[in-house]
Amino acid sequence: MDQYKAHMIKYSETSDPTIIELEIFKKMNSFRRENMDEELTKSLLSIYMAKGLNIPDKEKPFLFQVIEKRLQYCYTMKIEDQRLILFLCALAETPGLAIMYLWYLQYWCFINDVKELNLELFCEKIFPMGFFSKSDLSKLWDEVKVLRTGDERGSDNLADYASAGMSIQFATA
C-alpha cells in the first residue's frame, strides 16, 4: 500500500462531484483496448445468443448481485438487459473492476445522453475495439485509494463514493 500513498485521494475530495470524471473516466478513456481472448469470446457469443435472459434471483452469481445493487443505488443509467450484466461479470471478474466499468459506462451514457444500455450498444458503440486490460484497471483501482484519517468513515476507494460522480449523473425526478 505504501507505494500508492503518493497517489491516494484525500477523504475530503470524495465529496467533489467531478473527481470520478477526472481520476477514473479520463484515465480509463486513455487506456489501450485489448482484444478478447478465446474464453471471453465464447462467453460473449453464448450470452449474446441468450435473448430474453431472465436469471432467478436465487441463481444470480455474487458479482451479478453486486452490479445490480450498484446500478440501483449509485448510478442513473439503467441496465435492464441481464445479458449485459452477465457479460460484465465475465469481463471484470471482481467487484472492484466491475465498479470501474460501471463508472466508465455511467460517464459514457451521460456524455452521449443514453439513459439505458443493452449488450448490443455496449459491444457496438462503447467497446467495438476491445476492452480494458485487467492490469490497467487494477493499477488504476490501486491509484484511487482514499486516505482516511482519524474518525473519517467510508470506503478505501474513490470508486465507491457516489458523491464523487454526481457531475455525470442524470437528473432524477
C-alpha positions as CSV (number, residue, x, y, z in Angstrom):
1,M,0.0,0.0,0.0
2,D,2.9,2.4,0.7
3,Q,3.8,2.5,-3.0
4,Y,0.5,4.1,-3.7
5,K,0.4,6.6,-0.9
6,A,1.6,9.4,-3.1
7,H,-1.4,8.8,-5.4
8,M,-4.0,8.5,-2.7
9,I,-7.1,10.7,-2.7
10,K,-7.8,12.7,0.4
11,Y,-11.1,11.7,2.1
12,S,-12.3,15.4,1.8
13,E,-12.1,15.0,-2.0
14,T,-14.7,12.3,-2.1
15,S,-17.4,15.0,-1.9
16,D,-16.1,16.7,-5.1
17,P,-18.8,15.8,-7.7
18,T,-16.3,15.9,-10.5
19,I,-13.4,13.7,-9.1
20,I,-14.7,10.4,-10.7
21,E,-14.7,12.2,-14.0
22,L,-11.1,13.3,-13.6
23,E,-9.5,10.4,-11.7
24,I,-11.3,7.5,-13.2
25,F,-13.1,8.2,-16.5
26,K,-10.4,10.3,-18.2
27,K,-7.7,7.8,-17.2
28,M,-9.7,4.8,-18.4
29,N,-10.5,6.6,-21.6
30,S,-6.8,6.8,-22.4
31,F,-6.2,3.1,-21.8
32,R,-5.4,0.9,-24.8
33,R,-8.1,-1.6,-25.7
34,E,-7.3,-5.3,-25.9
35,N,-9.0,-8.0,-28.0
36,M,-10.9,-10.6,-26.2
37,D,-9.2,-14.0,-25.5
38,E,-10.9,-17.2,-26.7
39,E,-12.6,-17.8,-23.4
40,L,-14.2,-14.4,-23.2
41,T,-15.2,-14.5,-26.9
42,K,-17.0,-17.8,-26.3
43,S,-18.7,-16.3,-23.2
44,L,-19.9,-13.3,-25.2
45,L,-21.2,-15.4,-28.0
46,S,-23.1,-17.6,-25.6
47,I,-24.5,-14.7,-23.7
48,Y,-25.4,-12.7,-26.8
49,M,-27.5,-15.6,-28.1
50,A,-29.5,-15.8,-24.9
51,K,-32.1,-13.1,-25.8
52,G,-34.7,-12.6,-23.1
53,L,-32.4,-14.0,-20.4
54,N,-34.1,-13.9,-17.0
55,I,-32.0,-15.3,-14.2
56,P,-34.0,-16.0,-11.0
57,D,-32.7,-14.1,-8.0
58,K,-31.5,-17.2,-6.1
59,E,-29.4,-18.2,-9.1
60,K,-27.6,-14.9,-9.7
61,P,-23.9,-15.1,-9.1
62,F,-22.4,-12.9,-6.3
63,L,-20.8,-10.4,-8.8
64,F,-24.1,-10.2,-10.7
65,Q,-25.9,-9.2,-7.5
66,V,-23.1,-6.6,-6.7
67,I,-23.6,-5.0,-10.1
68,E,-27.4,-4.9,-9.8
69,K,-27.2,-3.2,-6.3
70,R,-24.7,-0.7,-7.5
71,L,-26.9,0.1,-10.5
72,Q,-29.8,0.6,-8.2
73,Y,-28.1,2.9,-5.7
74,C,-25.2,4.6,-7.4
75,Y,-25.9,5.3,-11.0
76,T,-28.6,6.9,-13.0
77,M,-28.1,4.9,-16.2
78,K,-30.2,1.8,-16.4
79,I,-29.2,-1.7,-17.5
80,E,-32.2,-4.0,-17.7
81,D,-30.5,-6.4,-20.1
82,Q,-29.3,-9.2,-17.9
83,R,-27.1,-10.4,-20.7
84,L,-25.0,-7.2,-20.3
85,I,-24.7,-7.7,-16.5
86,L,-23.7,-11.3,-17.0
87,F,-21.1,-10.3,-19.6
88,L,-19.8,-7.6,-17.2
89,C,-19.3,-10.3,-14.6
90,A,-17.2,-12.4,-17.1
91,L,-15.3,-9.3,-18.3
92,A,-14.5,-7.8,-14.9
93,E,-14.3,-10.9,-12.7
94,T,-14.0,-8.8,-9.5
95,P,-16.3,-6.3,-7.8
96,G,-13.6,-3.6,-8.0
97,L,-13.1,-3.9,-11.7
98,A,-16.9,-4.2,-12.3
99,I,-17.3,-0.9,-10.5
100,M,-14.6,0.7,-12.6
101,Y,-16.5,-0.4,-15.7
102,L,-19.8,0.9,-14.3
103,W,-18.3,4.3,-13.7
104,Y,-17.0,4.3,-17.3
105,L,-20.4,3.3,-18.6
106,Q,-22.2,6.0,-16.5
107,Y,-19.9,8.7,-17.9
108,W,-20.3,7.4,-21.5
109,C,-24.1,7.3,-21.1
110,F,-24.1,10.8,-19.6
111,I,-22.0,12.5,-22.4
112,N,-24.0,10.6,-25.1
113,D,-27.4,11.2,-23.4
114,V,-28.1,7.4,-23.3
115,K,-30.3,6.5,-20.3
116,E,-30.4,2.7,-20.8
117,L,-27.7,0.3,-22.0
118,N,-28.0,-3.2,-23.6
119,L,-25.5,-5.7,-24.7
120,E,-25.7,-4.6,-28.4
121,L,-25.0,-0.9,-27.6
122,F,-22.2,-1.9,-25.2
123,C,-20.4,-4.0,-27.9
124,E,-21.1,-2.0,-31.0
125,K,-20.8,1.6,-29.7
126,I,-18.9,1.7,-26.4
127,F,-16.3,-1.2,-26.9
128,P,-16.1,-2.1,-30.6
129,M,-12.3,-2.2,-30.5
130,G,-11.8,-4.4,-27.4
131,F,-11.8,-3.9,-23.6
132,F,-9.5,-2.5,-20.9
133,S,-6.8,-4.8,-19.6
134,K,-7.3,-6.1,-16.1
135,S,-3.8,-5.0,-15.4
136,D,-4.6,-1.3,-16.3
137,L,-7.8,-1.4,-14.3
138,S,-6.2,-3.0,-11.3
139,K,-3.4,-0.4,-11.3
140,L,-6.0,2.4,-11.5
141,W,-8.0,0.8,-8.7
142,D,-4.9,1.0,-6.5
143,E,-4.2,4.6,-7.6
144,V,-7.6,5.9,-6.5
145,K,-7.4,4.6,-2.9
146,V,-8.8,7.1,-0.4
147,L,-6.6,8.1,2.5
148,R,-8.7,8.5,5.7
149,T,-7.5,10.0,8.9
150,G,-8.9,10.0,12.4
151,D,-12.7,9.3,12.6
152,E,-13.5,9.7,8.8
153,R,-15.8,6.9,7.8
154,G,-16.1,5.5,4.3
155,S,-14.6,3.2,1.7
156,D,-11.0,2.9,0.9
157,N,-11.6,3.5,-2.8
158,L,-12.8,6.6,-4.6
159,A,-14.9,4.4,-7.0
160,D,-17.2,3.5,-4.0
161,Y,-18.3,7.1,-3.4
162,A,-21.4,8.0,-5.4
163,S,-20.9,11.6,-4.3
164,A,-17.7,11.8,-6.2
165,G,-19.5,11.2,-9.5
166,M,-22.5,13.5,-9.2
167,S,-21.4,15.6,-12.2
168,I,-22.1,12.7,-14.5
169,Q,-25.4,11.6,-13.1
170,F,-28.7,12.3,-15.0
171,A,-31.2,14.5,-13.1
172,T,-33.8,12.3,-11.5
173,A,-37.4,13.3,-10.8
